[in-house]
Amino acid sequence: MHKKADETSIRFAKMKAIIKTVFFIFLISCSTTIFGQQDADFYKQRLEECLSKNDCDRAQIMYNGYKDAIDKADVNIEARIKACRDTQLTHGTTSFEDSNPYLQKAKELFKSGDYEEAIKNFNLYKAYVQNSEQKQNADTWINNAKECQIAIQTANRFYYNGNYKDAMPEYYKVVRLNPDDLYAKKRYDYCDIEVATKTNSGVLIIKGTIVDKTGEPLIGVSIVIKGSTIGTISDIDGNFSLACPKQEAFTLTVQYVGYKTKNIPVNMYANNNSLKIILEEKKKLLF
């Protein structure tokens, strides 16, 4: 009698365990189906939005997520994405690459010379795109930005040490890769002038402006090194530039009709790139 009761209890316990297992599997199946359907709905909605805007690349990304959620391909959607790409090729519509905010911002930062931030945004763009050609384009931008960044750092070290000759080729690398970098261009031009001046060690360049007492520029003023025939005249803005034999000190004679002649002492060790010479009018004789 007791033996039969024990067998009945064991059988009942086994059935209870089986029922619990089946019920647990059922719950997991239901939850997976519900969440999977939610993911599918999300991707499908975004997919339709992208296709309506002819944004083929982002549509492909949404379709990949949708396909994973439903665990199968959708031939109809794949055909629509292909048609979207064909339309772009035929009519030249705006691509995802042209409108991507990360790429747009990265290009703006690159042009302005902020290479560190540009690299960050190019990497964000690269992580976002799926197309291998777009990833290769992103790598090209990243490499150019890194090359500019290193060149600027190297050039600046030379520049601040007064080594303009070695700074020049580094600034040129930047200008070649990014013609919009005005900082690098100005530094390159300055180094070019300094190197040209120092290379011709026997020449000193004197620059300046000639005006009257009211500040108006004087045109055609004669500037001559005293005791020589070396000279020049001022341009329409009163500016002049004169290449002089390098010597410790000499005098510039400045002459203009109707104005007093002026002798300007020049020291080769002084700053001779921004001379401002003011001429006074001769007093008119009254008869």
C-alpha positions in Angstrom: 0.0 0.0 0.0 2.8 2.4 1.0 4.8 1.4 -2.0 1.9 2.4 -4.4 1.5 5.7 -2.7 5.3 6.5 -3.1 5.1 5.6 -6.8 2.1 7.9 -7.2 3.9 10.8 -5.5 7.1 10.4 -7.6 5.0 10.3 -10.8 3.1 13.4 -9.7 6.4 15.3 -8.9 7.8 14.4 -12.4 4.7 15.7 -14.1 4.8 18.9 -12.1 8.5 19.4 -13.1 7.7 18.8 -16.8 4.8 21.3 -16.7 7.0 24.0 -15.1 9.7 23.5 -17.7 7.2 23.7 -20.6 5.7 26.8 -19.1 9.1 28.4 -18.6 10.0 27.7 -22.3 6.7 29.1 -23.4 7.3 32.4 -21.5 10.8 32.8 -23.0 9.4 32.2 -26.5 6.7 34.7 -26.0 9.1 37.4 -24.6 11.6 36.8 -27.4 8.8 37.2 -30.0 7.4 40.3 -28.4 10.8 42.1 -28.1 11.9 40.8 -31.5 8.8 42.3 -33.0 9.4 45.6 -31.3 12.9 45.8 -32.7 11.6 44.9 -36.1 8.9 47.6 -36.0 11.5 50.2 -34.9 13.9 49.3 -37.8 11.0 49.1 -40.3 9.7 52.5 -39.4 13.2 54.1 -39.7 13.8 52.2 -42.9 10.7 53.7 -44.5 11.7 57.2 -43.4 15.1 56.8 -45.0 13.7 55.4 -48.3 11.3 58.3 -48.5 14.2 60.7 -48.3 16.3 58.7 -50.8 18.9 58.1 -48.1 20.1 54.8 -49.4 23.1 54.3 -47.1 21.1 54.9 -43.9 18.3 52.8 -45.3 20.7 49.9 -45.7 21.8 50.2 -42.0 18.2 50.1 -40.9 17.5 47.1 -43.1 20.4 45.2 -41.6 18.9 45.7 -38.1 15.4 44.8 -39.4 16.7 41.6 -41.0 18.4 40.6 -37.8 15.2 41.2 -35.8 13.0 39.0 -38.1 15.8 36.6 -38.7 15.2 36.5 -42.5 15.8 38.6 -45.6 13.0 40.7 -47.2 13.4 40.5 -51.0 11.0 43.4 -51.5 12.9 45.8 -49.3 16.3 44.8 -50.9 14.8 45.6 -54.3 13.7 49.0 -53.1 17.1 49.9 -51.7 18.7 48.8 -55.0 16.2 51.0 -56.9 17.2 53.9 -54.5 20.9 53.5 -55.4 20.1 53.2 -59.1 18.2 56.5 -58.9 21.2 58.2 -57.2 23.6 57.0 -59.9 21.2 58.1 -62.7 20.1 61.5 -61.4 23.1 62.4 -59.1 20.9 63.0 -56.0 22.6 63.9 -52.7 24.2 60.9 -51.1 24.5 60.0 -47.5 28.2 60.9 -47.6 27.4 64.5 -48.7 24.8 65.0 -46.0 26.4 63.2 -43.0 26.7 65.6 -40.1 29.9 64.0 -38.8 31.6 64.3 -42.2 30.4 67.9 -42.8 31.7 69.0 -39.3 35.0 67.1 -39.8 35.6 68.8 -43.2 34.9 72.3 -41.6 37.3 71.6 -38.8 40.0 70.3 -41.2 39.7 73.5 -43.3 40.0 75.7 -40.2 43.2 73.8 -39.1 41.7 72.1 -36.0 43.1 68.7 -37.0 42.7 67.0 -33.6 38.9 67.6 -33.6 38.7 66.8 -37.3 40.2 63.4 -36.8 37.7 62.6 -34.0 34.8 63.5 -36.3 36.3 61.6 -39.3 36.5 58.5 -37.0 32.8 59.0 -36.0 31.9 59.1 -39.6 33.9 56.0 -40.4 32.3 54.1 -37.6 28.8 55.1 -38.9 29.1 54.1 -42.5 28.9 50.6 -43.9 30.2 51.1 -47.5 33.8 50.0 -47.9 34.5 52.8 -50.3 33.2 55.4 -47.8 35.4 53.9 -45.1 38.5 54.2 -47.4 37.6 57.8 -48.1 37.4 58.4 -44.3 40.8 56.8 -43.9 42.3 59.1 -46.5 40.8 62.2 -44.7 42.1 60.9 -41.3 45.6 60.3 -42.7 45.7 63.8 -44.3 44.6 65.3 -41.0 47.2 63.4 -39.0 49.9 64.4 -41.5 48.9 68.1 -41.2 48.8 67.8 -37.4 52.3 66.4 -37.2 53.7 68.8 -39.7 52.3 71.8 -37.9 53.8 70.7 -34.6 57.2 70.0 -36.2 57.1 73.3 -38.1 56.2 75.3 -35.0 59.1 73.9 -33.0 61.5 75.0 -35.8 59.8 78.4 -36.1 60.0 79.3 -32.4 63.7 78.4 -32.4 64.3 80.7 -35.3 65.0 77.8 -37.7 62.9 79.1 -40.6 64.7 77.1 -43.2 63.6 73.7 -41.7 60.1 75.1 -40.8 59.3 76.0 -44.4 58.9 72.4 -45.9 56.7 71.4 -42.9 54.4 74.3 -43.4 54.4 73.6 -47.1 53.1 70.0 -46.4 50.1 71.5 -44.6 49.4 74.1 -47.3 49.6 71.4 -50.0 47.1 69.1 -48.2 44.9 72.0 -46.9 45.1 75.2 -49.0 42.4 76.7 -46.6 44.8 76.7 -43.6 45.6 80.4 -43.5 47.7 80.0 -40.3 50.2 77.6 -42.1 50.2 79.8 -45.2 51.1 82.9 -43.3 53.8 81.1 -41.4 55.2 79.7 -44.7 55.3 83.1 -46.4 57.0 84.7 -43.3 59.7 81.9 -43.3 60.1 82.3 -47.1 61.0 86.0 -46.6 63.3 85.3 -43.7 65.2 82.6 -45.5 65.5 84.7 -48.7 66.9 87.6 -46.6 69.4 85.6 -44.7 70.5 83.5 -47.7 71.7 86.7 -49.4 74.0 87.6 -46.5 75.3 90.7 -48.2 71.9 92.4 -48.6 69.7 94.2 -46.1 66.0 94.8 -47.0 64.7 98.2 -45.8 60.9 98.7 -45.9 58.8 101.7 -44.9 56.0 104.3 -45.7 56.3 107.9 -46.5 53.5 110.4 -45.5 53.0 114.1 -45.0 52.1 115.6 -41.6 48.4 114.8 -42.1 49.2 111.2 -42.7 48.5 111.2 -46.4 50.8 108.9 -48.4 53.2 110.5 -50.8 53.7 109.0 -54.2 57.0 109.0 -56.1 59.3 110.1 -53.3 63.0 109.4 -53.9 64.8 107.3 -51.4 68.5 106.9 -51.9 71.4 105.6 -49.9 73.5 108.7 -49.1 76.7 108.7 -51.1 75.6 106.1 -53.6 73.3 105.6 -56.6 71.3 102.9 -54.9 67.7 104.0 -54.5 64.0 103.6 -55.2 60.7 105.5 -55.1 57.5 105.2 -53.1 54.4 103.6 -54.6 50.8 104.8 -54.7 50.4 104.0 -51.0 53.6 105.7 -50.0 55.3 102.3 -49.4 58.9 101.4 -50.5 61.3 98.5 -50.3 65.0 98.9 -50.8 67.8 96.3 -51.0 70.9 97.8 -49.4 74.4 96.5 -49.1 74.7 95.2 -45.6 76.8 97.5 -43.4 76.6 98.5 -39.8 75.2 102.0 -40.3 74.3 104.2 -43.2 71.9 107.1 -44.1 68.8 107.2 -46.4 68.3 110.5 -48.2 64.6 111.2 -48.8 63.6 113.9 -51.3 60.3 115.1 -52.7 59.4 118.2 -54.7 57.9 120.9 -52.4 59.1 119.1 -49.3 62.1 119.4 -47.1 64.8 116.8 -47.7 65.2 114.4 -44.8 68.2 112.2 -43.9 67.3 109.0 -42.0 70.0 107.1 -40.1 69.7 103.3 -40.4 71.3 100.7 -38.1 71.4 97.2 -39.5 70.6 95.7 -36.1 67.4 97.7 -35.7 63.9 96.8 -37.0 64.0 98.2 -40.5 60.8 96.6 -41.8 58.4 99.3 -40.8 60.0 102.7 -41.1 57.5 105.6 -41.1 58.9 108.8 -42.6 57.0 112.1 -42.3 58.0 114.9 -44.7 57.4 118.6 -44.0 56.4 121.0 -46.7 58.8 123.8 -47.6 57.7 127.3 -46.5 56.3 129.3 -49.4 57.9 132.6 -50.1 55.6 135.6 -50.2 56.3 138.4 -52.8 
